[in-house]
Structure formats: C-alpha cells, structure tokens
Amino acid sequence: MRHRFGATALALLAIAGAAAQVKAEQPADYCRRVGNDDAPRDLPSDMAPAVAKLFELSGPEEAADAAVYRCAGGKPLACYVGANLPCARIETSRTNAAVSRYCRENPGGTVPAAVSGHDTLFEWRCAGKDALAGKPLWHLDARGFAIELWKPLP
C-alpha cells in the first residue's frame, strides 16, 4: 500500500512541477510558441505594474485582479475586465433569444445590456415586439474580439 501511495505522490509532484513550469512562461514567449490562443489567460503577477500603466488603472493590484491576456499572431494582447467590458469573443448574431423574449414583454423598449449580454456586437432595441440589432458597439479584429479593449502587452 505504501509503495502505491509513493508512486502516486511522485506522479502528482511531477504534474505540479510541469504546471509550475508552464505558469512561469511569460506571455511573449508563450504567444510566440503557440501563435494564436483565444482563451483569456491570467496575467503573470510581475506584469501587473506595466498593465496598470497601459490601461491607466489606479495600481498594479487592480491589473492583477482583473486583467487577462491572449495570443494573436504570436503576440500577447491584454484586456482589462471591467464593468461592461467583454474580453471574450464578441457575439455577432443578429438574433438573440433573450432580447426577443424581452421585446415581447416590453414592446418598444430599449434593451439593457443585462438582457442582451455584454458580449454582443450590437446595440439592441425593441421595434414593437420585435428585437432589432442596431449599430455595432465594437470594431472586431480578425479573431472576433473588440479591438478597442485589447492592447499589445509591453
């Protein structure tokens, strides 16, 4: 029994060591290696001061708590996740089931972002009971993210 536990413990330590090594990789190195990776990733803590300056935040703590990065074309881009700031890929569909329901219940109303979703491309409104996608709220990059929200990491 002891031998089996020891082998398991060693395997877990090896996995933890490999994970720590991957985490230690800097965004520039990781992005150069993978090219494109659309998954927002946690920002390494040592980059928080530079990202706080980049987004004009009050301090590195704010960046450490709410900034993420992703890879586009081998380069790291950072996004600050704030109120109504979607760091995810933007939804481009001109149909939205939640907005359609809202408009049936609130004819002629303006649709709040809490209903349409913060990651929608469009400003939504109700024309009578019909949901209409209006003007675009963001400009999108080739991978479908809001250009206005993503900045190259220094």
MARZASE-595852 format. One record per atom (N, C-alpha, C): chain; residue in three letters; residue number from 0; x, y, z. Coordinates in steps of 0.05 Angstrom, whole numbers, plus 5000, padded with zeros to 4 digits. Layout:
<recs>
REC c   r   k    u    v    w
REC A ala NUM    X    Y    Z
...
</recs>
This chain:
<recs>
REC c   r   k    u    v    w
REC A met   0 5016 4976 5000
REC A met   0 5000 5000 5000
REC A met   0 5017 5025 5000
REC A arg   1 5039 5025 5016
REC A arg   1 5056 5048 5018
REC A arg   1 5069 5054 4991
REC A his   2 5078 5033 4978
REC A his   2 5091 5036 4952
REC A his   2 5073 5049 4931
REC A arg   3 5048 5041 4930
REC A arg   3 5028 5053 4911
REC A arg   3 5024 5082 4917
REC A phe   4 5021 5090 4943
REC A phe   4 5018 5118 4951
REC A phe   4 5042 5134 4943
REC A gly   5 5066 5122 4947
REC A gly   5 5090 5137 4940
REC A gly   5 5092 5142 4910
REC A ala   6 5085 5123 4894
REC A ala   6 5085 5127 4865
REC A ala   6 5065 5148 4856
REC A thr   7 5042 5148 4869
REC A thr   7 5021 5168 4863
REC A thr   7 5031 5195 4871
REC A ala   8 5042 5197 4895
REC A ala   8 5052 5223 4904
REC A ala   8 5074 5234 4885
REC A leu   9 5092 5216 4876
REC A leu   9 5113 5225 4857
REC A leu   9 5101 5235 4831
REC A ala  10 5080 5221 4822
REC A ala  10 5067 5229 4797
REC A ala  10 5054 5256 4800
REC A leu  11 5041 5260 4823
REC A leu  11 5028 5286 4828
REC A leu  11 5049 5309 4830
REC A leu  12 5071 5303 4843
REC A leu  12 5093 5323 4844
REC A leu  12 5103 5330 4816
REC A ala  13 5106 5310 4799
REC A ala  13 5116 5314 4772
REC A ala  13 5096 5332 4756
REC A ile  14 5070 5326 4760
REC A ile  14 5050 5342 4746
REC A ile  14 5050 5370 4756
REC A ala  15 5052 5374 4782
REC A ala  15 5053 5401 4794
REC A ala  15 5077 5416 4784
REC A gly  16 5100 5402 4783
REC A gly  16 5124 5415 4773
REC A gly  16 5121 5424 4744
REC A ala  17 5109 5407 4727
REC A ala  17 5105 5415 4699
REC A ala  17 5086 5438 4697
REC A ala  18 5065 5438 4714
REC A ala  18 5046 5461 4713
REC A ala  18 5059 5486 4722
REC A ala  19 5076 5485 4742
REC A ala  19 5091 5509 4751
REC A ala  19 5109 5520 4729
REC A gln  20 5121 5502 4714
REC A gln  20 5139 5510 4693
REC A gln  20 5123 5524 4671
REC A val  21 5099 5514 4664
REC A val  21 5082 5526 4644
REC A val  21 5074 5554 4653
REC A lys  22 5066 5556 4679
REC A lys  22 5057 5581 4690
REC A lys  22 5079 5602 4690
REC A ala  23 5104 5593 4693
REC A ala  23 5127 5611 4694
REC A ala  23 5133 5623 4666
REC A glu  24 5123 5611 4645
REC A glu  24 5128 5621 4618
REC A glu  24 5115 5648 4615
REC A gln  25 5130 5667 4605
REC A gln  25 5120 5694 4601
REC A gln  25 5101 5695 4577
REC A pro  26 5082 5714 4577
REC A pro  26 5063 5715 4554
REC A pro  26 5076 5718 4527
REC A ala  27 5097 5734 4525
REC A ala  27 5111 5738 4499
REC A ala  27 5122 5711 4489
REC A asp  28 5135 5696 4507
REC A asp  28 5146 5670 4499
REC A asp  28 5124 5650 4492
REC A tyr  29 5104 5650 4508
REC A tyr  29 5081 5631 4503
REC A tyr  29 5068 5637 4476
REC A cys  30 5062 5663 4471
REC A cys  30 5049 5670 4447
REC A cys  30 5066 5666 4422
REC A arg  31 5092 5671 4424
REC A arg  31 5110 5665 4402
REC A arg  31 5109 5635 4395
REC A arg  32 5107 5619 4416
REC A arg  32 5106 5590 4413
REC A arg  32 5080 5580 4401
REC A val  33 5057 5590 4410
REC A val  33 5031 5579 4402
REC A val  33 5018 5595 4379
REC A gly  34 5027 5619 4374
REC A gly  34 5015 5635 4352
REC A gly  34 4988 5648 4360
REC A asn  35 4966 5633 4359
REC A asn  35 4940 5643 4367
REC A asn  35 4929 5625 4390
REC A asp  36 4918 5638 4410
REC A asp  36 4905 5625 4432
REC A asp  36 4884 5645 4442
REC A asp  37 4859 5638 4436
REC A asp  37 4837 5657 4442
REC A asp  37 4827 5655 4471
REC A ala  38 4837 5637 4487
REC A ala  38 4829 5634 4514
REC A ala  38 4842 5656 4531
REC A pro  39 4826 5673 4543
REC A pro  39 4837 5693 4562
REC A pro  39 4852 5679 4585
REC A arg  40 4876 5687 4589
REC A arg  40 4893 5674 4610
REC A arg  40 4900 5695 4632
REC A asp  41 4904 5684 4656
REC A asp  41 4912 5702 4678
REC A asp  41 4939 5715 4671
REC A leu  42 4941 5740 4679
REC A leu  42 4965 5755 4675
REC A leu  42 4986 5748 4696
REC A pro  43 5011 5743 4689
REC A pro  43 5031 5738 4709
REC A pro  43 5034 5763 4727
REC A ser  44 5036 5758 4753
REC A ser  44 5036 5780 4773
REC A ser  44 5059 5800 4768
REC A asp  45 5081 5792 4757
REC A asp  45 5103 5811 4752
REC A asp  45 5097 5830 4729
REC A met  46 5075 5825 4714
REC A met  46 5068 5844 4692
REC A met  46 5047 5864 4701
REC A ala  47 5036 5861 4725
REC A ala  47 5015 5878 4734
REC A ala  47 5021 5908 4733
REC A pro  48 5045 5917 4742
REC A pro  48 5051 5945 4740
REC A pro  48 5050 5957 4712
REC A ala  49 5061 5942 4693
REC A ala  49 5061 5951 4665
REC A ala  49 5033 5952 4653
REC A val  50 5017 5932 4660
REC A val  50 4989 5931 4651
REC A val  50 4972 5953 4664
REC A ala  51 4977 5959 4689
REC A ala  51 4963 5981 4703
REC A ala  51 4969 6007 4689
REC A lys  52 4994 6011 4681
REC A lys  52 5001 6036 4666
REC A lys  52 4988 6036 4639
REC A leu  53 4988 6013 4625
REC A leu  53 4977 6011 4598
REC A leu  53 4947 6018 4598
REC A phe  54 4932 6010 4618
REC A phe  54 4903 6015 4619
REC A phe  54 4896 6039 4638
REC A glu  55 4917 6053 4647
REC A glu  55 4913 6076 4665
REC A glu  55 4897 6069 4689
REC A leu  56 4904 6047 4702
REC A leu  56 4890 6038 4726
REC A leu  56 4903 6051 4751
REC A ser  57 4889 6048 4773
REC A ser  57 4898 6061 4798
REC A ser  57 4923 6048 4809
REC A gly  58 4928 6023 4803
REC A gly  58 4952 6009 4813
REC A gly  58 4954 5981 4803
REC A pro  59 4977 5968 4808
REC A pro  59 4981 5941 4799
REC A pro  59 4961 5921 4810
REC A glu  60 4951 5926 4834
REC A glu  60 4932 5907 4846
REC A glu  60 4907 5905 4828
REC A glu  61 4899 5927 4818
REC A glu  61 4875 5927 4800
REC A glu  61 4880 5911 4775
REC A ala  62 4904 5913 4764
REC A ala  62 4911 5898 4740
REC A ala  62 4913 5868 4746
REC A ala  63 4925 5862 4769
REC A ala  63 4929 5834 4777
REC A ala  63 4902 5820 4781
REC A asp  64 4883 5835 4791
REC A asp  64 4857 5823 4797
REC A asp  64 4839 5821 4773
REC A ala  65 4843 5837 4752
REC A ala  65 4823 5838 4731
REC A ala  65 4833 5839 4702
REC A ala  66 4859 5836 4698
REC A ala  66 4870 5836 4671
REC A ala  66 4876 5808 4662
REC A val  67 4872 5803 4636
REC A val  67 4878 5777 4624
REC A val  67 4894 5782 4598
REC A tyr  68 4905 5761 4588
REC A tyr  68 4919 5763 4562
REC A tyr  68 4910 5740 4544
REC A arg  69 4914 5743 4518
REC A arg  69 4910 5722 4499
REC A arg  69 4931 5726 4477
REC A cys  70 4934 5707 4459
REC A cys  70 4954 5709 4438
REC A cys  70 4941 5713 4411
REC A ala  71 4951 5732 4396
REC A ala  71 4941 5736 4368
REC A ala  71 4965 5741 4350
REC A gly  72 4968 5723 4331
REC A gly  72 4990 5726 4312
REC A gly  72 5017 5724 4326
REC A gly  73 5019 5709 4347
REC A gly  73 5044 5705 4361
REC A gly  73 5051 5727 4381
REC A lys  74 5033 5746 4385
REC A lys  74 5038 5769 4403
REC A lys  74 5017 5769 4425
REC A pro  75 5026 5776 4450
REC A pro  75 5007 5777 4472
REC A pro  75 4991 5803 4472
REC A leu  76 4965 5801 4477
REC A leu  76 4948 5824 4479
REC A leu  76 4934 5823 4507
REC A ala  77 4931 5846 4520
REC A ala  77 4919 5847 4546
REC A ala  77 4892 5861 4544
REC A cys  78 4874 5852 4562
REC A cys  78 4847 5864 4565
REC A cys  78 4841 5868 4594
REC A tyr  79 4829 5891 4601
REC A tyr  79 4821 5896 4629
REC A tyr  79 4792 5890 4631
REC A val  80 4785 5870 4647
REC A val  80 4757 5862 4651
REC A val  80 4744 5881 4671
REC A gly  81 4728 5900 4660
REC A gly  81 4714 5918 4678
REC A gly  81 4684 5917 4672
REC A ala  82 4670 5934 4685
REC A ala  82 4641 5935 4680
REC A ala  82 4635 5939 4651
REC A asn  83 4619 5922 4639
REC A asn  83 4611 5924 4611
REC A asn  83 4634 5921 4591
REC A leu  84 4657 5910 4599
REC A leu  84 4680 5907 4581
REC A leu  84 4684 5878 4575
REC A pro  85 4674 5868 4552
REC A pro  85 4676 5840 4546
REC A pro  85 4703 5832 4535
REC A cys  86 4718 5817 4550
REC A cys  86 4744 5808 4540
REC A cys  86 4741 5781 4525
REC A ala  87 4717 5771 4523
REC A ala  87 4712 5746 4508
REC A ala  87 4707 5753 4478
REC A arg  88 4707 5733 4462
REC A arg  88 4700 5736 4434
REC A arg  88 4672 5748 4432
REC A ile  89 4668 5767 4414
REC A ile  89 4642 5782 4412
REC A ile  89 4622 5765 4396
REC A glu  90 4597 5765 4407
REC A glu  90 4575 5751 4394
REC A glu  90 4565 5768 4371
REC A thr  91 4565 5758 4347
REC A thr  91 4557 5773 4323
REC A thr  91 4530 5766 4312
REC A ser  92 4516 5748 4324
REC A ser  92 4490 5740 4314
REC A ser  92 4470 5763 4315
REC A arg  93 4454 5765 4294
REC A arg  93 4433 5785 4293
REC A arg  93 4406 5775 4305
REC A thr  94 4407 5752 4317
REC A thr  94 4384 5741 4332
REC A thr  94 4394 5736 4361
REC A asn  95 4376 5742 4380
REC A asn  95 4383 5739 4408
REC A asn  95 4357 5731 4422
REC A ala  96 4356 5706 4431
REC A ala  96 4331 5696 4444
REC A ala  96 4323 5711 4468
REC A ala  97 4342 5720 4485
REC A ala  97 4336 5735 4509
REC A ala  97 4324 5762 4502
REC A val  98 4335 5775 4481
REC A val  98 4324 5801 4472
REC A val  98 4297 5797 4460
REC A ser  99 4293 5776 4445
REC A ser  99 4266 5771 4433
REC A ser  99 4245 5768 4455
REC A arg 100 4252 5753 4475
REC A arg 100 4233 5750 4498
REC A arg 100 4228 5777 4512
REC A tyr 101 4249 5792 4516
REC A tyr 101 4246 5818 4529
REC A tyr 101 4228 5836 4513
REC A cys 102 4231 5836 4487
REC A cys 102 4215 5854 4470
REC A cys 102 4186 5846 4469
REC A arg 103 4181 5820 4470
REC A arg 103 4153 5811 4471
REC A arg 103 4140 5821 4497
REC A glu 104 4155 5822 4519
REC A glu 104 4145 5831 4544
REC A glu 104 4146 5861 4549
REC A asn 105 4163 5875 4534
REC A asn 105 4168 5904 4537
REC A asn 105 4169 5917 4509
REC A pro 106 4146 5917 4495
REC A pro 106 4146 5928 4467
REC A pro 106 4156 5957 4466
REC A gly 107 4173 5962 4446
REC A gly 107 4183 5989 4442
REC A gly 107 4205 5998 4460
REC A gly 108 4215 5981 4478
REC A gly 108 4234 5989 4497
REC A gly 108 4263 5988 4488
REC A thr 109 4280 6001 4503
REC A thr 109 4309 5999 4498
REC A thr 109 4318 5975 4514
REC A val 110 4336 5959 4503
REC A val 110 4344 5934 4515
REC A val 110 4369 5938 4532
REC A pro 111 4367 5932 4558
REC A pro 111 4391 5935 4574
REC A pro 111 4412 5913 4568
REC A ala 112 4437 5920 4573
REC A ala 112 4459 5900 4568
REC A ala 112 4456 5875 4585
REC A ala 113 4443 5878 4608
REC A ala 113 4439 5854 4625
REC A ala 113 4421 5834 4610
REC A val 114 4405 5843 4592
REC A val 114 4388 5825 4576
REC A val 114 4402 5816 4551
REC A ser 115 4414 5834 4536
REC A ser 115 4427 5827 4510
REC A ser 115 4453 5812 4514
REC A gly 116 4466 5816 4537
REC A gly 116 4492 5805 4542
REC A gly 116 4513 5827 4536
REC A his 117 4534 5827 4551
REC A his 117 4554 5848 4548
REC A his 117 4573 5841 4524
REC A asp 118 4572 5817 4515
REC A asp 118 4590 5808 4493
REC A asp 118 4577 5809 4466
REC A thr 119 4555 5824 4463
REC A thr 119 4542 5826 4437
REC A thr 119 4555 5848 4420
REC A leu 120 4555 5845 4395
REC A leu 120 4566 5866 4377
REC A leu 120 4547 5889 4375
REC A phe 121 4521 5884 4378
REC A phe 121 4501 5904 4371
REC A phe 121 4488 5918 4394
REC A glu 122 4479 5942 4389
REC A glu 122 4461 5957 4407
REC A glu 122 4433 5947 4399
REC A trp 123 4418 5936 4419
REC A trp 123 4392 5924 4413
REC A trp 123 4370 5942 4421
REC A arg 124 4348 5941 4406
REC A arg 124 4324 5955 4413
REC A arg 124 4299 5939 4405
REC A cys 125 4277 5947 4416
REC A cys 125 4252 5934 4410
REC A cys 125 4236 5952 4391
REC A ala 126 4229 5942 4368
REC A ala 126 4211 5956 4349
REC A ala 126 4184 5942 4353
REC A gly 127 4168 5954 4369
REC A gly 127 4143 5940 4377
REC A gly 127 4152 5915 4393
REC A lys 128 4143 5892 4385
REC A lys 128 4151 5867 4399
REC A lys 128 4174 5853 4386
REC A asp 129 4185 5865 4365
REC A asp 129 4207 5853 4350
REC A asp 129 4234 5863 4360
REC A ala 130 4253 5845 4363
REC A ala 130 4281 5852 4371
REC A ala 130 4296 5859 4346
REC A leu 131 4309 5883 4347
REC A leu 131 4325 5892 4325
REC A leu 131 4354 5898 4333
REC A ala 132 4373 5886 4318
REC A ala 132 4401 5892 4323
REC A ala 132 4407 5919 4309
REC A gly 133 4417 5937 4325
REC A gly 133 4423 5964 4314
REC A gly 133 4453 5967 4307
REC A lys 134 4463 5991 4313
REC A lys 134 4491 5997 4305
REC A lys 134 4511 5980 4321
REC A pro 135 4533 5973 4309
REC A pro 135 4554 5958 4323
REC A pro 135 4566 5975 4346
REC A leu 136 4571 5962 4368
REC A leu 136 4583 5975 4391
REC A leu 136 4614 5973 4391
REC A trp 137 4625 5954 4376
REC A trp 137 4653 5949 4375
REC A trp 137 4663 5945 4347
REC A his 138 4689 5949 4343
REC A his 138 4703 5941 4318
REC A his 138 4716 5915 4325
REC A leu 139 4715 5895 4307
REC A leu 139 4726 5869 4313
REC A leu 139 4752 5863 4299
REC A asp 140 4770 5849 4312
REC A asp 140 4794 5840 4299
REC A asp 140 4788 5815 4283
REC A ala 141 4808 5804 4270
REC A ala 141 4804 5780 4253
REC A ala 141 4795 5756 4269
REC A arg 142 4799 5756 4295
REC A arg 142 4792 5733 4312
REC A arg 142 4766 5737 4326
REC A gly 143 4753 5761 4322
REC A gly 143 4726 5766 4334
REC A gly 143 4726 5779 4361
REC A phe 144 4748 5792 4368
REC A phe 144 4749 5806 4394
REC A phe 144 4747 5837 4389
REC A ala 145 4738 5851 4409
REC A ala 145 4735 5880 4407
REC A ala 145 4762 5893 4407
REC A ile 146 4769 5906 4384
REC A ile 146 4795 5919 4381
REC A ile 146 4799 5940 4403
REC A glu 147 4778 5954 4411
REC A glu 147 4780 5976 4430
REC A glu 147 4789 5967 4458
REC A leu 148 4785 5941 4463
REC A leu 148 4791 5931 4490
REC A leu 148 4817 5916 4494
REC A trp 149 4829 5908 4472
REC A trp 149 4854 5893 4473
REC A trp 149 4878 5910 4465
REC A lys 150 4898 5910 4481
REC A lys 150 4922 5926 4476
REC A lys 150 4947 5908 4476
REC A pro 151 4966 5914 4459
REC A pro 151 4991 5897 4459
REC A pro 151 5005 5900 4486
REC A leu 152 5014 5877 4497
REC A leu 152 5029 5878 4522
REC A leu 152 5056 5890 4517
REC A pro 153 5066 5906 4536
REC A pro 153 5092 5919 4532
REC A pro 153 5114 5898 4534
</recs>
